[in-house]
């Protein structure tokens, strides 16, 4: 969740934001770690915070995949869905998937002297479980329009500007592009542009429903 803090800071201060973890801290080995199970736990958490919609869901990277599955479990027609640089193709076919996996492992190993061995092992296990969870995931058609924000460096796995979501999105996609790559679009200063787009979309959605309570779940 901490990686989403720059995005939260880039939103309007009055915007209520709730961060949802993909798993409980310290319980990576005990919980089911597939996409439907992660989405189900997230939906249950959101309902405890806000029992009824409308809902506003936002997810970056694999968090966007979870956000879509959460939207299916909630009232999707009363849910604003924002996906930030999320791919709709299976993990093994995503651009630079292997390169990014190696880079992440290196970052973990570089921290080996900074953290207890148990922490390093837990992070390694979490990474492998996430990789396994998303490697076999294939999205099914989604019947509601959503917003996809992609970085200027992202390239669709099959030349698709919509990052593999074209066949999934039955009601169409609102596409926005921001400068930077997958990581920098969520960091200063590029995250300001990302935040501006997210806030504009949320404001339009809020005006449509004028709900008494608003919540934005940042997932993944």
N, C-alpha and C positions, 0 to 999 in steps of 0.2 A: 504494500500500500504506500510506503514511503516514496516510491518513485513517482507517484501521482501527485505529490504535494505541490510541485511547481505548477501543475495544471490547475489545481484547486486555487492557488494564489492568483492565477491569471483570470479567474472568474469574478463576477460581481460579488462583493463582500456579503451581500444579502442572500446570495444563493446557498441554500442548505445542501450540504454534501455529506454523504455517508459512505465510508470506505468498507468494502466487503472483501475479506480474505478468501482465497480459494480453499483453504483448510485452516483448522485451528492450529495455532502455534504449538509446536512440539508434539503434534499428533499425526505427522505425515504417514507413519507406518500403520496406524490403526484404522484410518478411514478409507472408504472406497474412493479411488482416485481416477475415475473416468469422467468424461464430460457430462453425461446426464446426472451422475451423482453429485458432482461439484455444483451444477446448476440447481439441483433440487435443494441442497443445503443453503445456497445463496438465496433462493426464493423464500425458503422458510424464515431466514434471518430478516429479509426485507419485510415480510408480512408481520413479523413481531414488532418491527419499528413503525410500519405504516400498514395497517390491516387491509385497506382498500386503495384502489388506484384513484386518479391516474399516477403512473410511475414514469420516471425518467432514468434510463439506464445508459451508462457510458462505460465502454471497455477498450483498453489499449492492447494491441497485440493479441495474444491468446485470450485476454480478458474480453475482447469483443465477441469471440466465439461463445464464451460463457454467457455474456449479456444477451445474445440472441436466444440461447436456450432458456435462459431465465424468462425472457419476454414471452416465450411460448407457454410457460407455466403460469405466468401472471395473465391478466387480461390484455392480450397483445394489442387490441384495438384502442386501449387506453394507456399505451406505453410508448414513450419516445425512445427509440433505440439509436445510439450513436456508437459506431465502430471506428476506432482509430488505428489505422494501418494494420488491420486484421485480414488474414488470408482465408479464403473460403475453400482452398484446395487442401488435400491431405498433406501433412507435415513434410513427408519425404520429397514432395514435389515443389516445395516452396523455395523461392530464390535464396541462395546463400544459407540454407538451413544447416548444412553440415559445418560451414564456416562459422556461423554464429554459435553453434553448439560447442565447437572447439574453443572459441574465444571465451565462452562462459566457464568452461572447465578450467581454462588457464587463470581466469579471474579468481575462481575458488581456490586453486592451488597457490596463487600468489598471496592469499590471505592465511595460508596454513600456519604461519608463525604469529598471527595476530589474534587467533581465536582458539579456544580449546578444541581438542581433537573431536569431541562429541559434536560440536557445532559444525565443524567441517564435514563430518560424516552425514549429519542431518541435511545439510545443504546439498550434498552430492546425491543423497537418496531422493530428496525433493525434486532435483533437476531430472533425474532418471524417470521418476514417476510421472512428472509432467510431460516429458518427451513421449513416454509410452501412452499416456492418456490421449494426446493429440495426434499421435502418429496414425491411429486407425480411425480417427473421426472423419466422417463425411457428412456435411450438412444436408438437410432435406429442405424442400421448398418452404419459403417463408412468405406469408400472405399479406404482409404489411410493408409499407414504404419505410425506409430508414436512411440515416445519414452515414456515409462513409467518408472519413477524412484520411487521405493518404499522403505520404511524404513525396516530395519531388523525386526522390531516389528510388522509390518502390517501383517494381516492375511486375506485372501480372505473370503468373506461372506459365500461361499459354498466350501471352501477349494481350491479356485482358486488362484494360485500364481499371476495371472494377475489382481487381485482385481475386478473381475466381467466384465472385458473388452474382454474376449476371444471370446464371441459370437458376440460382436459388431465389433471387428477389422477384417474386411474382407480381408485386405492385410497383416495382421500380426502385431506383436508388438515387438519392441526392448526393452528388459527388463534389467534394471540395479537396483542393490540393494545397499543401503548405510547403515552405522551403525546409530543407534539412533532410536528414535520413530518419530511420526508424527510431533511433535513440534521441537525436537532438531535437526532434519535433516535440519532445516532452521535457526539454530542458531549456533554460534561459540561453539566449533570448527568443529562440524560435517558438517556444511554448506559448508566448504571448499571442501569436497568430492562431495557434491551435485553440487556445482558450477563447479568443474572440469569436471564432466560428461556433464552438460549443455553446457559448453563452447566447449567441444570437438564436440558435436553434431551440435552446431551452426556453428562451423568452417567448418565442413564437408559439411553442407548445403550451406553455403556461397560460398565455393569453387566450388560447382556444378553449381550455378547460376551466380556467380561473379556479383552481382547486384551493381548498382551505389550507392544505399542507402539501409541500413539495419535497421530494427527495431525489437525489441523484446518486446512484450507486456506481462507484468506480470499481471495476472488477479486474481480477487477474494480475 
